[in-house]
Amino acid sequence: MKALRLRPGKERSLLRRHPWVFDSAIAKGSGDAGETVRVESSEGQFLAWASTSPASKIRARAWSFVETQRIDAAFFQERVKKAVDARGLFDLQSDGVRLVHGEADGLPGLIVDRYGDTLVAQFLSAGVERWKPVLADALLAATGLSKLYERSDASGREREGLKPVTGWLRGEGDTAQVIREHAWRLSLDIATGHKTGFYLDQRDSRQRFAEMAQHRKFRRVLNCFCYTGGFTVAALAGLKAAGAIEGAELTSIDSSLPALDRARANLALNGFEGANAQFLDADVNASLRRFIEEGRTFDAIVLDPPKFAPTVAHAERAARAYKDINRLGLKLLAPGGVLLTFSCSGGIGADLFHKIVASAGIDAGVDGYISERLGAAPDHPMTIEFPEGEYLKGLVVVRK
Ligand code: SAH
């Protein structure tokens, strides 16, 4: 068995069960892509069994911190089963579920979502790439399903020196799916949609938005970065429950035409084709500026942009981009209106995000209450030992 020997002092994070080993922490030793190695302190003390990623700055990811643990097929079967079983502990209100959430489930680099009877997986590290056949079989065994589609085309693969791969890994079927979520249904395509096809992590924030729409009977709603219209459908579901769809105006913006086509289809799927809903194929920033010039205001605005800062290194430029759209969004908010503003950048912490929104408010000349903090749904868990796992954070701002 090969070993990675760390530099003095670099054992600390592994002792706290943080699963990453950066290249700068390694004194000597290496492994082939995805190979299991023994990670040891500068004095030779066992720290972890880990898979190596020779091409990545994150040079190794820990599988286990227990010296007697064997890293074999049985180990992966158990990890997968544990992750799948854990989802049964949450009341998710959906048949679209994240079953495996990488590091949080002890499987660094593996993402698995279930849409109805179909599984979609992303293998994003050399370690899970090497164990792919074992993991694929374990996923079918743990779920009792037979169809698994691979969407290993995320940018993280490149950093691992892996080529993009997509297609059926087990079984075969339709890539078009319809999932139930809370009181609505949403269609998606696992072959062409973003990530594995859909943004399951925002499920509970969509529900909160529906509840707010019902309670406050929004008249003018603006859903920015709407993708396939999830927050728009949620708002309409809330308005319907309040008997308040009539007279409500909903504007949804995205720069992806296929996403907007699907958003329209998703309204129809829920019986909202008669609603006063507009879909703009446009840049959000430019649209917000235009709305300000036109003197428009909104009772509810959602800002759910893509990841501006994939890593801490991009944080500064990303902070400016977040501040800019939040300044524009706050300006467009009617007094008493609500802004749901999100960042899904791992490189921007919750504190920093609050500060960014605070300075956007100062520049906009707008005061607000933060009435709620939002985060990823519980099937996208954070763990106590891996705070980096917190990526999605949201604030609900009510304009004073
Ligand atoms: N809120 C959505 C997910 C948003 S994902 C949901 O609940 O499902 C981010 C979206 O932003 C993507 O659909 C992407 O196409 C879009 N996007 C990225 N840059 C954009 C820009 N400059 N203007 C408009 N849309 C943009």
Boltz pocket constraint, residues with backbone or C-beta under 6 A from the ligand:
constraints:
  - pocket:
      binder: B
      contacts: [[A, 198], [A, 199], [A, 202], [A, 224], [A, 225], [A, 226], [A, 227], [A, 228], [A, 229], [A, 230], [A, 231], [A, 253], [A, 254], [A, 255], [A, 256], [A, 259], [A, 282], [A, 283], [A, 284], [A, 285], [A, 304], [A, 305], [A, 306]]
      max_distance: 6.0
